[in-house]
Amino acid sequence: MRRSRTPPSPYRALAQHPVNGPLPDSASLIRSFNVETNPARPVRPSPLTASTFPDMPLDLGDEAKAMYWLVREAIYAELKPGSFFGEIGVLMNMPRTATIIAHLQLELPKFPDMEKAIRHEAHERLTITAKKRQESGRALKLPNRHAGAREAIPGEVATGDEGIISPGGVINKKKRKSPSPGALEDPASGSALGSGLVNVRQTLKELPLFSALPPDILHFLGMSAQPKTYDPFTDIIRQGTLGNEIYFIVRGEAEVIHEVPEVKTQVKAKRASLIRPRLRQGQYFGEVTSLGLSQKRTATVRSITAVECLVIDGEALDELWKRCPSSLREQVEETARKRIKKDDTEDVDMVDVEDDAGSATPSTPIVATPQVIFTTPSKPASPINDESGQLLLKDPDPYLSVDMENLRSRRRASLAPPTPPNDSPSTPIAGGGRPRMIDTITPIKIALPVMSSPDSEGPMKRARLSAKLSHLDSEGEDRTYLPEDILIAIFQHVNAVDLFRLRRLSPHWLKVLSASPKLCHHVDLSPYNRRITDDILINRLAPFLGHRPMLVDVSNCFHITDEGFSSFWKLCGKNVRIWRMKSVWEVSANQILEMSDHAKNLEEVDWSNCRKVGDNLLARVVGWVVIANSAARPRGQRQQTQTVTLPPPGTVIGCPKLKRLNLSYCKHITDRSMAHMAAHASNRLQSLSLTRCTSITDAGFQSWAPFRFINLSHLCLADCTYLSDNAIVALVNSAKALTHLDLSFCCALSDTATEVVALGLPHLRELKMAFCGSAVSDNSLACIALHLNDLERLSVRGCVRVTSSGIESILEGCSRLVWTDISQCRNLEGWVKGGGVARWGYDEKTARTTGLDLKNMTLAPVSGMRNRRGRRPQWVTKHDGLDKLRLVDAPEPSELKEGEVLVKIHSVSLNFRDTEVCMGLYGHHKTIGQESEIVPTSDCCGSVVKLGPGTGDTGLKQTDRVMSIFIQTHLTGQIVEKDMAYGLGLPLGGCLTQYRVFPASGLVKVPDYITDDEAACLPVCAVTGWMGINSFQPIGQPLRGKDKVVLFQGTGGVSVTGLQIAKALGLTTIITSSSDEKLQRAKELGADHTINYVKTPGWDDAVLELTEGRGADVILECGGAQTLSKSFRCAAFGGLISAIGYLSGKEEAAGARFNANVLALTRNITFKGIINGPKDRFEEVLRLYEEKRIRPVIDRTFEFGEADEALRYLFSGRHFGKVVVRVQ
């Protein structure tokens, strides 16, 4: 059966007479069959069948004016002599629902006498087809009779066969090609029920249960039956679940799985693991619970191939028992009781209604060594031979389309009906009746005809069987698994919910997924918000996840209540750092508070649109530090009669690491919360969203005035309609580090607020003022253009006072602008139509085909356009002293060359080398010259702004955070002399600037968990410390173990960083310093031993004493000439001295002489200079940082304008750890 994509052709005249108008002439009719004048029409699969015959006289959607009676055999196997079709259109007043090929068409005789029978079957056919389509989500779409051509439906296009007209019909000259696999894609066409392969009434009547029922009851069952389709390996019913439906298998094969208690499993494990009962076509299951003999399902039935079932629900069964004879129910009850009483692994014999109980024979032969063969439902199984060999388990390929294979091998040109396959000669057929299917369990014996493919005209093709090799199941045989590290590396990219599903695939996967601490860090349940319930959280997800989650997102999971939420956070919330629960309405404030108290490392919360969040909850979560209670009582205050027990002073309440808050639409947040955040969280808040928190007024922000929010970079106040200019003034004075500010819909603001923002927030990169009509004008935009030089994104949508003058001032002044939204700015319509965009070298970002779309209008700069104000400040030195550094304007980088990347620098860390460069003292490498003026420093962290040509395969993209490497050409192996000419900060220009161009190979990505300031500390100190310990160790095999001792001199950047690395590797550490305070801080970082070299001048003897005379295996020599001899004396035999620096000077003390040769030979010591390390060793140490979550120690942070002061502070030696300059 097929349907045409083209409009009806004259060929339709063969099917029925047109309603209006004469028949077409005979010539056009003949041409419609002539392949030369009318090539075969493209066709597509019918929604009801998978047949591939061309040119049908009866088509889908044609008007129903006649019925047809089939009086001779048809090519299509389902319509055999005596069948009829066309009754649905006549009786139901509907268009044709299928396309039919027939050689002879006659009007149905004696229609009135057969009306009832035909109507019943029409109802049943139409109902089952509609239900089948409804199940697959593709309801039958009726065509429009008034349209010229029918609407196309999905499906592959094939062409018809060539043919000519001969008396009596169409003769095909050409054999048909194999049908396209896409022809079976329609869910109904591949279905036995949807295609008509199985007649519902005939199927029910052939069941022994229903064979004697009258037609009206059969019609009732046919109308009540629900078709269901199950993919391979799908649980149709599950043991222990509720349900009262009975399932009748129409096509496919399923297995019965009964989960027995552990005691029984141990006794019968061998048999139960080898044999599982099978259910095949014509058998039923589910009657035990339907009859009330068990409250829950007693076994699990799982599909082996694609299974189609007819399901009769409980209501229909209750009505059936009322209408049918009592003997029918008694037979089903008897069978159900036998199934319950039978052993779990034994077969159940159910006698047919017409069989004599005394002559019943078991359908499963009993042999000494059972041989199990599973066959497909398309052909009955044959008796099996008794074999004494070892059992070989086989399963059919569930994705093999047996009907498809048989369709390809049939005899194409034959008009004869399909020939059923011959049964094995050893299969007896008693009394000439229909053969019965041989089953290994036979829950019920049903006499069915041999069902072959409807298109089959040749020998049937068996399904492929995949044999499981027996030696794999033999005891003691080792199984080969993927290594756990590879599995974990793969699973790290999979959502936690999918990992929860994958755990059932094998015991090995279950062990890895349930125990690995590297998995399930990110738990995002928001995509499953409609299905997440308390039961799923309590009994499934929480026990599986454990304490591993670090990010939890339950946004919009509206089925979660206190019960599920409480169990979830108690099991999974201990290590969570990010908790997002947007629009979770049924969780109380007490549970949110307890969750926050449990997760002390919480860094981010999203409570947007949570109705239970108010001032009290927020204050407890943001927290505070308990201070000492003053004994004095203010005058006039009454003495308290009730004693209040307070925590001891210094106790931390709440979440001390909380940095990011989303409180959008929390209307119970008031000015009290604003004051509390200012008093207790001003030094740690990084992001705050208060969208539509309309209870916050000017007083809330005025409470911020005495405090400084030094880390607050993102603030959203959209739709806070009651804020005035006073709030903006207080905000700007408190949060000068803001880079993203959203004031959209703050309608009470004026131009004054915009000008205050432009003057007080110089680091702003994004400003949104949509629909702030009274706050945005040409004058305020001119102020923004003058002062916000770093502005990249600006929204003035709906600001009706903006004209071409204001937007042009923005385009001219903000050289970094990459996006601006001027939608619904009506005064700009003429400017845009007049070519204003093109004149300024900008293109509209949103493509529009015709006209001007002011509802979606954005502007972006043309690719490669030069900036108009291309100058940026940077620090330079002429090598004439730390007090001679100058802050100058420099041109921005020009066009990028091959392989180059433009980086916007955020933070720079300082090294002792940088002070020498500024003072002109760093010249001990002959390849390094002294430039007259240079930008100092070498360590930086920034973000990628632009990629040059040839960087596509570097793995870098815009906005990636990156770090520089010290020697830009040193990528691997030992450094060579020519590499010294490519060191940052001398001889190449350094990083104490806002923008710099790097080769892509000279950058390394920043780990996600560390900040920009921390990342800037790593390029020199981390790599130098790592190479000082592991310079002679192969990559991936660092020095480890408590028996190895490492000595660090001083508490500068390299020593403190090396101390952190050594502790992460499990080494024993000794550190020296002249300050007991610094030594105490070193102990807090994990130092095993500390030595004050001022109080203990013979610190080398102290080292030998601490190591019981053995000495240190590795010494990071940072002192120089005055410490080197002692380092030789306290090094272990065969030890390593890594020369890092020379803080004690480059010249030896007067009269101090020592023989390095003798010292080196005495203890067989290796002395190696460490300049830095290659890029691959930098990436190696970063992997350790990420694994151990190491955070660099920052002593002090300076602003960009204080860089000269920062260098002087570093040179003073008062620091412990790193000194950082924040550029952006």
C-alpha positions, 0 to 999 in steps of 0.5 A, a space after each residue: 500500500 502506498 500513497 502518492 505525494 502528487 495530486 490525484 491523477 486520471 488513474 483515480 478514475 479506476 477507483 471511483 467515479 468523480 463526484 462532478 464532471 465526466 470521466 477523463 478521456 481514454 488517451 490520458 488514462 492510458 498515458 497515466 500508465 505509460 512510463 515514457 509519458 508519465 514516469 512512475 510517481 514518487 510514493 511514500 509509506 502508508 500509515 497503515 502498512 509497509 507494502 510497496 506496490 505502486 498505483 492503487 485504485 483506492 487511496 487515502 483521503 478519497 471520498 467514500 462512495 462505494 464498498 468493495 468485496 474481494 472475490 479472488 486472491 489479492 497480491 497483498 497477503 492480508 486480504 484473502 478470499 472472503 475478506 472485505 474492505 471499505 466499510 469504514 468510509 461508508 459506515 463512519 462517514 470518513 475519508 479512506 483510511 488506507 490504500 488498497 490494490 484489488 483486481 476485481 471490485 464488486 459492490 457488497 451484496 446483501 449489505 443490510 443483512 450484514 450491516 451489524 457484523 461489518 459495523 462491528 468489525 469496522 469499529 474494531 479496525 478503526 479503534 485499534 488503528 486510532 489507539 495505535 497511532 495515539 500510542 506513537 504520538 502520530 494521530 491520523 491527519 485527515 486531508 483537506 478535500 478542497 486542496 489541490 494536493 494532499 499534505 506530505 507526511 514524513 517518510 522516504 520517497 520511492 518510485 513506482 514500477 514500470 508497467 503497461 496496460 493489458 486486458 485485465 490489469 497492469 503488467 509489470 515488466 521490471 522486477 522491483 528493487 528491495 524496498 527502502 528501510 525507511 518505508 517501515 519508519 511509520 510506527 503503524 506501518 511496522 506494527 502488526 496491529 496498525 498494518 492489519 497483520 493481526 485481526 483483533 476479533 480473530 485473534 481474540 476468538 482464536 484464544 481458547 479463553 474466548 473461542 466460545 464467546 458470542 460476537 457481542 462480547 468479542 466486539 466489547 473486548 475488541 473495543 476495550 483492548 488497548 494496543 501497546 508496543 515495547 522496544 527490546 529489553 523493556 520491562 512490560 510489567 515489574 515484580 512488586 508493582 500494582 496493576 490489574 491488566 491482562 496482556 495478550 502477546 500479538 507479536 514478539 517474544 518476552 521472558 519471565 523473570 522472578 526475583 527469588 529470596 537470597 536463600 532460594 537463589 543460593 540453592 537454585 542459582 545454576 538453573 535460574 541463571 540458565 533458563 528463564 520462561 519465555 512468552 510468545 505470540 498468542 500467550 497471555 500474562 498478568 491474570 494473577 493480580 487481575 483476579 485478586 490472587 495477589 496484590 502486586 505483580 508476582 514476576 517481571 516480564 521483559 521484552 526480548 524482541 520488539 513486542 506488541 500486546 493487546 491490553 485489557 484493563 481491569 474495568 473491561 475484565 470486570 464487565 467481561 466476568 459479568 457477561 461471560 459464563 462462570 466457567 471462563 473465570 474459573 479456568 483463568 483462576 485455576 491457571 493463575 493458582 497453578 502459576 503461583 504454586 509452581 516452582 519459580 523456575 519450572 514450566 506451567 502447563 495450561 490445558 486448552 478448553 477443547 483438550 481432554 485433561 487426561 491426554 494433556 502432554 507437557 510441551 517442554 520435553 525433559 532431557 538429561 542435559 537441557 538444550 535451550 533454543 530461543 526462536 523468533 515469533 515469526 516461525 514455530 520452534 522445532 523439536 531439539 535434539 538431545 545433546 550431552 555437550 555443555 549448554 550454549 545460551 543464545 539470544 535473538 538479535 532484537 534489532 534484526 527485522 526478519 520480515 524485512 530480510 524475507 521481503 528482500 528475498 521473495 519472488 518479485 514478479 509472482 502474483 501467487 499468494 505467499 507460500 508458508 514455510 514448511 515445518 520440520 518433518 519431525 514436527 507432528 500435526 495431529 488431525 490435520 489441525 494447525 500446528 502449535 508453537 513449541 515453547 520452553 515454558 508454555 504458560 498457555 497452549 494456543 492453537 495459532 496459524 503459522 504467521 509469516 511475513 505478509 510480503 513473504 513469497 519465498 523461504 523464511 529467513 531465521 533471525 540471527 542468533 548471537 551465541 555466548 561462549 561457554 568458556 566465558 562463564 566457566 568458573 575462575 575465568 578472568 573477565 577483561 574490563 576497561 581500566 577504572 581510570 579510563 571509565 572514570 575519565 569517560 563518566 566525568 562527562 556524563 550527567 549524574 542522572 545518566 550515571 545512576 541509570 548506567 550503574 545497572 549494566 554490570 557489577 563492575 560499573 556499579 562498583 565504579 559509579 558508586 564508589 569513585 570520588 571523582 564522579 557525580 560532582 555536578 548533579 543537575 536535576 532541573 531537566 527532570 523537574 516533572 519526574 523528581 519526587 521525594 521517593 526518588 530523592 530518598 530511595 534512589 538518588 541520595 544513596 547513590 550520590 553520597 557525599 560526592 556532589 559539589 553542585 546541586 541544581 533542583 530548580 523547578 522541581 516542584 514535587 519536592 517537599 520537606 521530606 525529600 529535601 531533608 533526606 537529600 541534603 543530609 546524605 548529599 549536601 556536606 560537600 556542596 559548594 553551589 546549590 540552586 533551587 529556583 522556584 522550589 516552593 514546597 520546601 520550608 525555610 527551616 529545611 533551607 536553613 538546616 541545609 545551609 548549616 550542613 554545607 559549610 563550604 557553600 559558595 553560591 546559592 540560587 533562591 530565586 522565586 523561593 517563597 519561603 526566603 526572607 530576612 531571617 533565613 538570609 541573615 542566618 545563611 550569610 552568617 556572622 562571627 560571634 563577638 565578645 559580649 560587653 559586660 556593660 549595659 546601656 543606661 536605661 536598659 532593663 536587666 534581662 530576667 531570662 538567661 540567653 546562652 550565646 556561642 563562645 566568641 569567635 564562633 562562625 555562624 552560617 556559611 563563611 565562604 558564601 560569595 554569590 547570591 541570586 535572590 530574584 523575585 524574593 519579595 520578602 527580602 527587605 532593607 534589613 538583609 541589605 544592612 546585614 550583608 554589608 556588615 558581614 559579607 562585604 569583603 566576600 560577595 562577588 555576585 548579587 541578583 535582586 531582580 524584582 525585590 521590590 521591598 528594598 528601598 534607598 535605605 537598604 543601599 544607604 546602609 552600604 555606605 560605611 562598607 567596601 564591597 571590594 570583590 562585588 563584580 556583578 549586581 542585578 537590580 532589574 525591576 527594583 522600581 522604588 530605587 532612586 538616585 540616592 541608592 545609586 550614589 551609595 551603591 557606587 561609593 561602596 562597590 567600585 569594583 563592579 563590572 556588570 550592572 543591570 538597572 533595567 526598569 528602574 523607572 525612578 532614576 534620573 540622568 544624575 544616577 547614570 552620570 554617577 555610575 559613569 564617574 564612579 564605576 570606571 571598570 564597568 564592562 556591561 551596563 543595562 538600562 533598558 526602559 529607564 526612560 528618565 535616566 537615559 538621554 543624550 547627555 548621560 550617554 555622552 558621560 558614559 562615552 567619556 568615562 567608561 572606556 572599558 564598556 563592552 555591552 550597553 542596553 538602552 532598549 526602550 529609552 525614548 529620549 535617546 537620539 542619534 547624537 547620543 548613540 554616536 557619542 557612544 560609538 565614538 567614545 567606547 572603543 571596546 563596545 561589542 554590542 549595544 541594544 537600541 530596540 524600541 528607541 523610536 527616535 533612532 528610526 530615522 537615523 538607522 534608515 538614513 544609513 547611520 549604522 553604515 557611516 559609523 562602520 557598524 553592522 546590525 547584528 540581527 539579520 533582517 530580510 526586509 524593512 526595519 525591525 525596531 523590536 530586535 535591533 542590535 549593533 555590533 562592530 564590523 570584523 577587523 575594524 580599528 578602534 578610534 581611541 586605541 590607547 591604554 595605560 601601562 607601566 614602563 621602566 628604564 632600569 633606573 630604580 623602583 621609584 622611577 617607574 612610569 604609568 604611560 599611555 601606549 597604543 593598543 595592539 595592531 592586527 594579529 599575526 599568524 598564531 597570535 592571541 590578544 589577551 586582556 590582562 586581569 592580574 599580575 604577580 611579582 617576582 624578585 626578578 622584576 625588582 632587579 629588572 627595574 633597578 638594572 641589575 638583571 644582566 647575567 645572561 648574555 642573550 639578554 640585552 638592556 632595552 631603553 624602556 620596557 614593560 616589567 613583570 612576567 606572570 599574568 592571568 587574563 582572558 582571550 579577547 581575539 584570536 589571530 589566524 592559524 589558532 583554530 587548532 590550539 583549543 583556545 576560544 574567546 573568553 577563555 582564561 589563560 596564564 602566560 609561560 615565562 619563556 615563551 618558546 620553551 615548550 618541552 625538554 631542557 632549555 637552550 640558550 636561544 630560548 633566553 631571548 624570549 623571556 617575558 619582562 626582559 628581554 620581551 615586554 612584560 605583562 604590567 599592561 592592560 592588553 598584550 599579544 601572546 603566541 598561542 603556544 605561550 599560553 596555558 588555560 586556567 583551572 576553573 576553581 582558582 581566581 584570576 589573582 591566584 592564577 597569576 601566581 603560578 607561571 614562575 613560582 609553581 613551575 620553578 618549585 616543581 622543577 626544583 623538586 622534580 627536574 630529574 624525574 620523568 613526566 608523570 612520576 614526581 618524587 613522593 614519600 615521607 622518607 624524602 626530605 625537602 628543605 626550603 630556604 625563606 618564605 618567598 613565593 617560590 619557597 611557599 609554593 614549593 612547600 604546598 607542592 611538597 605536602 601534596 606529594 607527601 614529602 617531609 618538609 623543612 623551611 627556614 626564615 628569620 621570622 617566627 610569625 612567618 614560620 608559624 604560618 608555614 606550619 599552618 600550611 603543613 611544614 613538618 619542621 621550621 628553623 629560624 636561621 637568625 636564632 639558629 645560625 648553624 641551621 645546617 647542623 639543625 637540618 642534620 639533627 632533624 634528619 638523624 644525620 642523613 640530610 635533605 634529599 632536595 634543597 631549594 637554594 634561594 639564599 645564594 653565596 652566603 648559604 650555599 656552603 651550608 646547603 652542601 653540608 646538610 644535603 643527603 648523600 646523592 642529594 640534589 641542590 636546585 639553585 633558585 635565587 640569590 637573596 643573600 647576595 651574589 658575592 661571598 662574604 669577605 674571607 669566606 671560601 669553600 671548595 665546591 668540588 670537594 663538597 660535591 664529591 664528599 656527598 656525591 651531590 648534584 647542583 643544578 640551576 633552575 631558571 623555570 620550566 617548559 610548558 609541558 611541566 607547567 601543565 603537569 603541575 597544574 594537574 596536581 593543583 586541580 587534583 589536590 585543590 591547591 590555592 596559592 598563598 597571596 600576601 597582599 593585593 595592590 591596584 593597577 595604579 599602585 604597581 610601583 608601590 607593590 614592587 617596593 613592598 616586594 623588595 622589602 622582604 616583608 611578604 609571605 607568599 605572593 604579591 599581586 597587582 590587580 590590573 582589571 
